[in-house]
Amino acid sequence: MEKRDAVVVGARCAGSTLALSLAKKGWDVVMVDRDEFPSDTLSTLMIFPNTIARLDQLGILTTLHAAHNVPRLGFRIVGYGHESKGRFTPVDGHDGLIAPRRTALDKVLVDCALAAGVEGRFGTKVVDVIGSGTEGDPATGVVLEDGEEIHANWVFGADGRASKVAGKLGIEQTGQQSGEVSYLLAFWRGIPNDGYSTSAIREDAILSSWAAEDGQHLLTAWGDPDYTHGSKDVLLDRYLETLRSFPEILDPEVLENATMVSELFVAPESLMRGYFRKTNGPGWALVGDACHFKHPGTAQGIGDAIEQAIHVADGVTGGDPELAGYEAWRDARAAEHYDWSFAWGKFPNSPAAFKGWASEPDAGQDMRDSFSRQVKPSEVLSKERLARWFAPENQTVDA
Ligand SMILES: Cc1cc2nc3c(=O)[nH]c(=O)nc-3n(C[C@H](O)[C@H](O)[C@H](O)COP(=O)(O)OP(=O)(O)OC[C@H]3O[C@@H](n4cnc5c(N)ncnc54)[C@H](O)[C@@H]3O)c2cc1C
């Protein structure tokens, strides 16, 4: 019986990065995904400088830029009319964000993994895990939908929120939080790139607008959980109505002349819900959304998935061969950002904080740098700033 070093289930941010990193260390890796690539998946696409630096180190960024025109963007928040905008503090020279569509990014990730020697099995599902993943009965492989077994020393579940690997091993979600918003989004052509990713925040709605790649532009409208309830026609009308309700951000004439070039994607509240799962056990580990999901409002999922994949690959090929420290590391990295993502992702409702970020440049810089994980959220909203911004004399702020 042939036994591989690892089988990786899932081939997007977590799976391809893990498979690539293991292959670079000389491991014999099979990567399985039920999708064929290029393949889309729901996302608002933002990737911050910390993750761009990692993609650069892995050689993925060069391949991405060779295949697509992906602009580097500054970060602009207009909350209750208060604007804060700028670049990020550079990470290895990267001071802008990128937002490539997942058809582009995930294809490049897969191609880089295959080029590193990973064997790809696409368009076929993993339906079972061999072994219960417990002491005495470690995970030793997976079963594909046609009954084929792939045997391996490690089974990695990089298979997303509804992880089959986690399900088969009986790994439950813990620490769940609800999302409290929902999104409608679509890709457009004919909207000029102004060099910024812009999120405009009001009490009743949020509009996000940024360039993706090759002239495509993503427009996302956020509402409460009911916002995505209704027929296709109703949702399209609602989406367009929200876009038109931000004329100060989205020039009505530009919008009128632009073309929506994708279907309308619907992200219901249920997709925003967060959780943790136990990270690993005998013969298996989970990476990316399979092991943890934050509110997408802070756009940390791609970065987390890539960071975890690199950490796990470094561990099993070197310093932590049983991944004894993986869960504690994941929890420490996630702790503060988990609650922050939900505080930010649910309708941010503090005009005073937006005014603070807009009027104090160092505070605005810290806010941006919290998205690229250079500053902790607690430092962005330090006691001193909160005391100043929420002082009674400042509570007459306009909303
Ligand atoms: C609405 C929304 C907006 C978001 N916006 C952002 C953002 O702006 N920035 C950001 O960083 N993150 C964002 N995220 C989060 C981000 O999309 C995820 O964190 C990221 O895709 C996780 O990557 P992953 O590889 O772990 O899982 P996934 O991207 O879910 O990939 C899992 C793969 O596993 C495969 N698979 C699943 N089951 C099986 C099986 N049984 N057999 C074989 N293959 C299988 C699937 O086909 C899939 O290709 C957003 C998420 C949502 C829901």
The ligand as an SDF file (V2000), in Angstrom:
LIG
                    3D

 53 58  0  0  0  0  0  0  0  0999 V2000
  -19.0090   37.0090    2.6610 C   0  0  0  0  0  0  0  0  0  0  0  0
  -17.5740   36.7490    2.9800 C   0  0  0  0  0  0  0  0  0  0  0  0
  -16.6250   37.7220    2.7210 C   0  0  0  0  0  0  0  0  0  0  0  0
  -15.2920   37.4840    3.0210 C   0  0  0  0  0  0  0  0  0  0  0  0
  -14.3720   38.4560    2.7500 N   0  0  0  0  0  0  0  0  0  0  0  0
  -13.0740   38.2680    3.0600 C   0  0  0  0  0  0  0  0  0  0  0  0
  -12.0970   39.2530    2.7800 C   0  0  0  0  0  0  0  0  0  0  0  0
  -12.3910   40.3430    2.2400 O   0  0  0  0  0  0  0  0  0  0  0  0
  -10.8100   38.9980    3.1200 N   0  0  0  0  0  0  0  0  0  0  0  0
  -10.4400   37.8420    3.7560 C   0  0  0  0  0  0  0  0  0  0  0  0
   -9.2630   37.6890    4.0980 O   0  0  0  0  0  0  0  0  0  0  0  0
  -11.3410   36.8830    4.0140 N   0  0  0  0  0  0  0  0  0  0  0  0
  -12.6410   37.0500    3.6670 C   0  0  0  0  0  0  0  0  0  0  0  0
  -13.5480   36.0710    3.9160 N   0  0  0  0  0  0  0  0  0  0  0  0
  -13.0720   34.8270    4.5260 C   0  0  0  0  0  0  0  0  0  0  0  0
  -12.3160   33.9840    3.5100 C   0  0  0  0  0  0  0  0  0  0  0  0
  -13.0800   33.8340    2.3310 O   0  0  0  0  0  0  0  0  0  0  0  0
  -12.0090   32.6230    4.1190 C   0  0  0  0  0  0  0  0  0  0  0  0
  -11.4940   32.7950    5.4140 O   0  0  0  0  0  0  0  0  0  0  0  0
  -11.0060   31.8400    3.2590 C   0  0  0  0  0  0  0  0  0  0  0  0
  -11.5600   31.5430    2.0070 O   0  0  0  0  0  0  0  0  0  0  0  0
  -10.6180   30.5530    3.9680 C   0  0  0  0  0  0  0  0  0  0  0  0
   -9.8790   29.7400    3.1020 O   0  0  0  0  0  0  0  0  0  0  0  0
   -9.8490   28.1840    3.3200 P   0  0  0  0  0  0  0  0  0  0  0  0
   -8.8600   27.6790    2.3410 O   0  0  0  0  0  0  0  0  0  0  0  0
   -9.6880   27.8460    4.7490 O   0  0  0  0  0  0  0  0  0  0  0  0
  -11.3250   27.6570    2.9660 O   0  0  0  0  0  0  0  0  0  0  0  0
  -12.1810   27.7850    1.6500 P   0  0  0  0  0  0  0  0  0  0  0  0
  -11.8470   28.9950    0.8880 O   0  0  0  0  0  0  0  0  0  0  0  0
  -13.6070   27.5910    2.0880 O   0  0  0  0  0  0  0  0  0  0  0  0
  -11.7550   26.5200    0.7690 O   0  0  0  0  0  0  0  0  0  0  0  0
  -12.1290   25.2190    1.1220 C   0  0  0  0  0  0  0  0  0  0  0  0
  -11.9960   24.3140   -0.0970 C   0  0  0  0  0  0  0  0  0  0  0  0
  -12.2810   22.9820    0.3510 O   0  0  0  0  0  0  0  0  0  0  0  0
  -13.0110   22.3210   -0.6540 C   0  0  0  0  0  0  0  0  0  0  0  0
  -13.7770   21.2190   -0.0370 N   0  0  0  0  0  0  0  0  0  0  0  0
  -14.7050   21.3230    0.9380 C   0  0  0  0  0  0  0  0  0  0  0  0
  -15.1830   20.1000    1.2610 N   0  0  0  0  0  0  0  0  0  0  0  0
  -14.5190   19.2130    0.4810 C   0  0  0  0  0  0  0  0  0  0  0  0
  -14.5730   17.8030    0.3490 C   0  0  0  0  0  0  0  0  0  0  0  0
  -15.3790   17.0610    1.1060 N   0  0  0  0  0  0  0  0  0  0  0  0
  -13.7660   17.2150   -0.5510 N   0  0  0  0  0  0  0  0  0  0  0  0
  -12.9240   17.9550   -1.3320 C   0  0  0  0  0  0  0  0  0  0  0  0
  -12.8350   19.2960   -1.2520 N   0  0  0  0  0  0  0  0  0  0  0  0
  -13.6150   19.9220   -0.3520 C   0  0  0  0  0  0  0  0  0  0  0  0
  -13.9200   23.3830   -1.2450 C   0  0  0  0  0  0  0  0  0  0  0  0
  -14.3130   23.0450   -2.5620 O   0  0  0  0  0  0  0  0  0  0  0  0
  -13.0050   24.6220   -1.1990 C   0  0  0  0  0  0  0  0  0  0  0  0
  -12.3380   24.8070   -2.4280 O   0  0  0  0  0  0  0  0  0  0  0  0
  -14.9000   36.2600    3.6080 C   0  0  0  0  0  0  0  0  0  0  0  0
  -15.8360   35.2750    3.8610 C   0  0  0  0  0  0  0  0  0  0  0  0
  -17.1760   35.5100    3.5560 C   0  0  0  0  0  0  0  0  0  0  0  0
  -18.1710   34.4340    3.8600 C   0  0  0  0  0  0  0  0  0  0  0  0
  1  2  1  0
  2  3  1  0
  2 52  2  0
  3  4  2  0
  4  5  1  0
  4 50  1  0
  5  6  2  0
  6  7  1  0
  6 13  1  0
  7  8  2  0
  7  9  1  0
  9 10  1  0
 10 11  2  0
 10 12  1  0
 12 13  2  0
 13 14  1  0
 14 15  1  0
 14 50  1  0
 15 16  1  0
 16 17  1  0
 16 18  1  0
 18 19  1  0
 18 20  1  0
 20 21  1  0
 20 22  1  0
 22 23  1  0
 23 24  1  0
 24 25  2  0
 24 26  1  0
 24 27  1  0
 27 28  1  0
 28 29  2  0
 28 30  1  0
 28 31  1  0
 31 32  1  0
 32 33  1  0
 33 34  1  0
 33 48  1  0
 34 35  1  0
 35 36  1  0
 35 46  1  0
 36 37  1  0
 36 45  1  0
 37 38  2  0
 38 39  1  0
 39 40  1  0
 39 45  2  0
 40 41  1  0
 40 42  2  0
 42 43  1  0
 43 44  2  0
 44 45  1  0
 46 47  1  0
 46 48  1  0
 48 49  1  0
 50 51  2  0
 51 52  1  0
 52 53  1  0
M  END
$$$$
